[in-house]
Amino acid sequence: MRKIANLFAVSFISATSFDLSVRDQTIDLLVTDQNPRRLLHYRSTDSGQTWGKPQTLPVAEKLIHAPHSGDHPQITASGEILTVLWTAPGTSRWGSGPLMALRSLDGGKAWKSTSSPADDGGTDWHGYSDMTVDRAGRAHAIWLDARDGHSGLRHSTLDIKKENWAKNQSIDPITCQCCWTQLSTLPDGRVAALYRDQQGEVRDMVLRVSADDGRSWSAPTTVGSFGWEVEGCPHVGASLTASPAHLHALVWTGAEKQGGLHLLRSQDATGNTWSSSRRLGDSWTKYGDIASSGNKIALVWFEHGQVKYQISQDEGKTWNDPQTFKGMTQESGLQPPPRLVVTQKNFYLAWLQKDESPAQKQGTVFRWAPLEIRTD
């Protein structure tokens, strides 16, 4: 059991979520605090060794819908151009509504509103969004909404220095309603969307890829063919990363006799075919993340109230024995899921945890600490 040393920690009254965007040595951190409800931006330019003072984004408290795990404000960056996306209150039965966005052209010093990424004009539910930037610096966003009467996966782009998002595409008109999505830019420049599909009552994860900057998308490839039939939504997404010759995914299923968190690797870099899955732990595993740098891959997941991790040095061919982080437990106030982040120098773990310090008495602390695997 390994004790992890905190490199960076900051306390909040009631932080509920965070997101990170990493480029080389620069890390942009977005934290959602609930009391008062606000969006805070932190920046590190030295791979997380030091962090600047927080900047409160110019968003009125009433314009931020209550975020929760997997459905929370997002940040992405291309150099000094930062884009933030979140769900505003609206007319859905859960109180959620349209998407809103801000953009900064100077690394977070000044912010300006853009149009909403969603062009349907609806005030009903839009959520479970994610963003990435392509090699040209365009911001891409995906999210779920029910503009056609059923939850579907939508996509839009925002060009550099523009204020209006592009016309929406429906990547998939029928999806699971409440599982978070992941959008990634692969090393070859393709943009990949990983999400939970719905075919009848079967709700497995699928991958769609765009090779033309989001103008068109491939047919869906199932990532973990469990054939899980369920009437409802499990509120669990997935995670994707790429090594030189493969894609790697961490997916969760509730399928009978297969329930839990599974690791899969594509046969090649296209992501068209996938290996059989390897379950991490038992059926109680949940809420994982995966990240890579070259041939090195790291996994982290939640199992029986504890945080565990594994490392591969050879693109997932072999793995070390699972390790457990001492002191990182649900009983100690850990709020899943933990996140893996890769910088130029290290793999890092990021998470939220209940703050038990005497000065704080109660609240939430964001923590950031290195793993025992370097990227160089």
C-alpha positions in Angstrom: 0.0 0.0 0.0 1.5 3.3 -1.1 1.1 6.6 0.7 0.8 9.5 -1.7 2.3 12.9 -1.0 0.3 16.0 -1.9 2.1 18.4 -4.2 -0.7 20.9 -4.5 -3.9 21.3 -2.5 -6.5 24.1 -2.2 -9.6 24.2 0.0 -13.1 25.3 -0.9 -16.3 25.7 1.1 -18.2 23.3 -1.2 -16.4 22.4 -4.5 -18.3 19.8 -6.4 -16.3 19.3 -9.6 -13.1 20.1 -11.5 -11.7 19.7 -15.0 -8.2 20.1 -16.4 -6.6 20.8 -19.8 -2.9 20.0 -20.2 -0.4 21.1 -23.0 3.3 20.4 -22.5 4.1 22.1 -19.1 0.9 24.3 -18.9 -2.1 23.1 -16.9 -5.4 24.9 -16.8 -7.7 23.9 -13.9 -11.4 24.7 -13.7 -13.1 24.2 -10.3 -16.8 24.6 -9.6 -17.5 25.9 -6.2 -21.1 25.8 -4.8 -21.0 28.4 -2.0 -21.3 30.7 -3.7 -21.8 29.0 -7.0 -18.9 30.1 -9.2 -16.3 28.9 -11.7 -12.6 29.3 -10.7 -9.6 29.1 -13.0 -6.1 28.2 -11.9 -3.0 27.9 -14.1 0.4 26.2 -13.7 3.2 26.8 -16.3 5.7 24.4 -14.8 3.9 21.0 -14.9 2.0 21.6 -11.7 5.0 22.5 -9.5 3.5 25.9 -8.7 0.1 27.5 -9.4 -1.0 31.1 -10.0 -3.8 32.8 -8.0 -7.3 31.8 -8.9 -9.4 33.9 -11.3 -13.2 33.9 -10.8 -14.9 33.7 -14.2 -17.4 36.4 -15.1 -20.5 34.2 -14.7 -23.5 35.0 -12.5 -24.3 32.4 -9.9 -27.8 32.1 -11.3 -26.4 31.0 -14.7 -24.7 27.9 -13.4 -26.8 24.7 -13.0 -25.8 22.5 -10.1 -23.1 20.2 -11.4 -22.5 16.7 -10.4 -20.1 13.8 -11.3 -19.7 13.5 -15.0 -22.0 16.4 -15.8 -19.9 19.4 -14.9 -18.2 22.5 -16.4 -15.4 21.7 -18.9 -12.2 23.5 -20.0 -10.0 23.1 -23.0 -7.0 25.1 -24.3 -5.0 25.8 -27.4 -2.0 27.9 -26.4 -3.4 31.0 -24.7 -6.9 30.4 -26.1 -9.1 28.9 -23.4 -12.7 27.7 -23.8 -15.0 26.9 -20.9 -18.4 25.2 -21.3 -21.2 24.5 -18.8 -24.9 23.8 -18.4 -27.2 26.7 -17.3 -30.4 26.3 -15.4 -33.5 25.7 -17.6 -36.8 24.1 -18.0 -36.1 20.4 -17.7 -37.6 18.5 -14.8 -34.2 18.4 -13.2 -33.8 22.2 -13.6 -31.0 22.0 -16.2 -31.1 23.9 -19.5 -29.0 25.2 -22.4 -25.3 25.2 -22.8 -23.2 28.4 -22.2 -19.6 29.1 -23.1 -16.8 31.6 -22.4 -13.5 32.1 -24.3 -10.3 33.8 -23.2 -7.6 34.8 -25.8 -4.9 35.7 -23.2 -4.5 32.6 -21.0 -7.4 33.4 -18.6 -6.9 37.1 -17.9 -10.0 38.3 -19.7 -13.1 36.3 -20.7 -15.9 36.9 -23.3 -19.1 35.0 -23.9 -19.6 33.0 -27.1 -22.8 31.8 -28.6 -24.2 28.6 -27.2 -22.6 25.5 -28.7 -26.2 24.1 -29.0 -28.1 25.7 -31.9 -31.5 24.2 -31.2 -32.5 27.2 -29.1 -34.1 25.0 -26.5 -34.2 25.7 -22.8 -34.5 22.1 -21.8 -31.8 19.7 -20.7 -28.3 19.8 -22.4 -25.5 18.1 -20.6 -22.8 15.5 -20.1 -20.5 17.5 -22.3 -16.8 17.2 -23.1 -14.3 19.2 -25.2 -11.0 18.9 -27.0 -9.0 21.0 -29.4 -7.7 19.7 -32.8 -4.3 20.2 -34.3 -5.5 23.5 -36.0 -6.6 24.8 -32.6 -10.3 24.5 -33.1 -12.4 23.7 -30.0 -14.7 20.7 -30.4 -17.6 20.0 -28.1 -20.0 17.0 -27.7 -23.0 16.8 -25.4 -26.3 15.0 -24.9 -29.7 16.7 -25.5 -33.2 15.5 -26.5 -34.1 18.0 -29.2 -35.6 15.2 -31.3 -37.5 13.7 -28.5 -34.8 11.2 -27.3 -31.3 11.7 -25.9 -28.7 12.0 -28.7 -25.1 12.9 -29.1 -24.4 16.3 -30.7 -21.3 18.0 -31.9 -20.1 21.5 -32.7 -16.8 23.4 -33.3 -15.5 26.9 -32.5 -12.7 28.3 -34.7 -9.8 30.2 -33.3 -10.8 33.8 -32.3 -14.5 33.3 -33.4 -17.4 33.9 -31.1 -20.1 31.7 -32.8 -20.1 27.9 -32.7 -20.7 26.0 -35.9 -23.9 24.3 -37.0 -24.6 21.2 -34.9 -24.3 17.7 -36.0 -26.1 14.7 -34.5 -23.3 12.1 -34.3 -25.9 9.6 -32.9 -29.6 10.4 -32.6 -30.3 7.8 -29.9 -28.0 7.3 -26.9 -28.1 6.5 -23.2 -29.4 9.5 -21.4 -27.2 10.1 -18.4 -23.7 8.7 -18.9 -20.8 11.1 -19.4 -19.0 11.4 -22.7 -15.4 11.7 -23.7 -14.0 13.6 -26.6 -10.3 13.2 -27.5 -7.8 14.3 -30.2 -5.7 11.3 -31.2 -2.0 11.5 -32.1 -2.8 11.2 -35.8 -5.2 14.2 -35.6 -8.5 12.3 -35.7 -11.2 13.3 -33.2 -12.7 10.5 -31.2 -16.0 10.4 -29.3 -16.6 7.6 -26.7 -20.1 7.4 -25.2 -22.8 4.9 -24.1 -25.0 4.0 -26.9 -28.6 2.6 -26.8 -29.7 -0.1 -29.2 -33.1 -1.2 -28.0 -32.3 -1.8 -24.3 -28.6 -2.7 -24.9 -26.4 0.0 -23.4 -22.7 -0.6 -24.3 -20.0 1.9 -24.9 -19.2 2.8 -28.5 -16.5 4.8 -30.3 -17.0 7.1 -33.3 -14.1 8.8 -35.0 -13.8 11.8 -37.4 -10.9 12.2 -39.8 -12.1 15.5 -41.3 -12.2 17.9 -38.3 -15.7 16.8 -37.3 -17.5 17.2 -40.6 -18.3 13.4 -40.7 -18.1 10.5 -38.3 -17.4 6.8 -38.6 -19.9 4.1 -38.0 -20.0 3.1 -34.3 -17.5 0.5 -33.0 -18.5 -1.2 -29.8 -15.9 -1.0 -27.1 -16.7 -4.0 -24.9 -19.5 -6.1 -26.4 -21.3 -7.0 -23.2 -24.8 -6.8 -24.6 -25.9 -5.2 -21.3 -29.7 -4.8 -21.3 -31.0 -2.3 -18.7 -34.1 0.0 -18.5 -32.5 3.1 -17.0 -29.2 4.9 -17.0 -26.2 3.8 -15.0 -24.6 7.3 -14.7 -21.1 5.9 -15.6 -19.0 6.9 -18.6 -15.7 5.7 -19.9 -12.1 6.8 -20.5 -9.9 6.6 -23.7 -6.2 7.2 -24.4 -3.8 6.4 -27.2 -0.3 4.9 -27.3 1.8 4.8 -30.6 0.2 1.6 -31.9 -3.1 1.2 -30.0 -6.1 2.8 -28.4 -6.9 1.9 -24.8 -10.3 2.2 -23.1 -11.6 1.8 -19.6 -15.3 1.0 -19.6 -17.9 -0.1 -17.0 -20.8 -2.5 -17.4 -23.5 -3.9 -15.2 -24.0 -7.0 -17.4 -24.7 -10.1 -15.4 -21.5 -12.1 -14.4 -19.4 -9.4 -16.2 -20.2 -6.3 -14.0 -17.4 -4.0 -13.2 -14.7 -1.9 -14.8 -13.0 -3.5 -17.9 -9.7 -2.6 -19.7 -9.6 -3.0 -23.5 -7.0 -2.4 -26.2 -7.6 -1.9 -29.9 -5.9 -4.2 -32.3 -4.2 -1.2 -34.0 -4.3 2.6 -33.9 -7.6 2.8 -35.9 -9.8 1.7 -33.1 -11.9 -0.5 -35.5 -11.4 -3.7 -33.6 -10.8 -4.4 -29.9 -9.4 -7.1 -27.7 -11.4 -9.1 -25.3 -11.7 -7.2 -22.0 -9.9 -7.7 -18.7 -11.9 -6.8 -15.6 -10.1 -4.8 -12.9 -10.8 -6.4 -9.5 -14.4 -7.6 -9.1 -17.9 -6.4 -9.8 -17.5 -3.6 -7.3 -14.9 -1.7 -9.4 -16.2 1.6 -10.8 -15.2 5.1 -11.7 -11.8 4.7 -13.4 -9.5 6.7 -15.6 -6.7 5.9 -18.1 -3.8 8.0 -19.4 -0.7 7.4 -21.6 2.6 8.9 -22.6 4.4 7.1 -25.4 4.5 3.4 -24.4 3.7 4.1 -20.8 0.1 3.7 -19.6 -1.5 4.3 -16.2 -4.8 3.2 -14.8 -6.6 4.4 -11.7 -10.0 3.1 -10.4 -12.3 3.0 -7.4 -12.7 -0.5 -5.7 -14.4 -1.2 -2.4 -14.0 2.4 -1.3 -10.3 2.5 -2.1 -8.3 4.0 -5.0 -6.1 1.5 -6.9 -3.7 1.9 -9.8 -1.6 -0.1 -12.3 1.2 0.9 -14.7 2.3 -0.6 -18.0 5.6 0.3 -19.6 5.0 -1.5 -22.9 1.6 -0.2 -24.4 -0.4 -2.5 -22.2 1.2 -5.8 -23.0 2.2 -6.3 -19.4 1.2 -4.6 -16.1 2.6 -4.3 -12.6 0.6 -5.6 -9.7 -2.3 -3.3 -8.6 -1.3 -0.8 -6.0 -3.5 0.8 -3.3 -3.2 4.4 -2.2 -3.1 4.7 1.6 -5.5 7.2 3.0 -7.5 7.7 -0.2 -10.8 6.1 0.7 -14.5 6.8 0.6 -14.4 6.9 4.4 -11.8 9.6 4.3 -14.1 11.7 2.2 -12.8 11.0 -1.3 -15.2 12.1 -4.0 -15.0 9.8 -7.1 -13.9 9.7 -9.8 -10.2 10.4 -9.5 -8.5 11.8 -12.6 -5.2 11.0 -14.3 -3.2 13.8 -15.9 -0.1 13.6 -18.0 2.4 16.5 -18.3 5.9 16.7 -20.0 7.5 15.2 -16.8 5.0 13.1 -14.9 1.8 11.3 -14.5 -0.4 13.0 -11.8 -3.5 12.0 -9.9 -6.1 14.7 -9.2 -9.2 14.4 -7.0 -11.6 16.1 -4.6 -11.7 15.1 -0.9 -13.5 16.3 2.2 -11.4 18.8 4.0 -10.9 17.7 7.6 -8.3 20.3 8.6 -9.0 22.1 11.9 -9.0 25.5 10.2 -11.5 24.4 7.5 -13.7 22.2 9.8 -15.8 21.2 6.8 -15.5 21.7 3.1 -13.7 20.3 0.1 -10.1 20.2 -0.9 -8.7 19.7 -4.5 -5.5 17.6 -4.4 -2.9 17.0 -7.1 0.0 14.6 -6.6 2.6 12.7 -8.8 2.5 9.0 -9.5 5.7 6.9 -9.5 5.9 7.0 -13.3 7.6 9.7 -15.3 6.9 10.6 -18.9 10.5 11.4 -19.8 
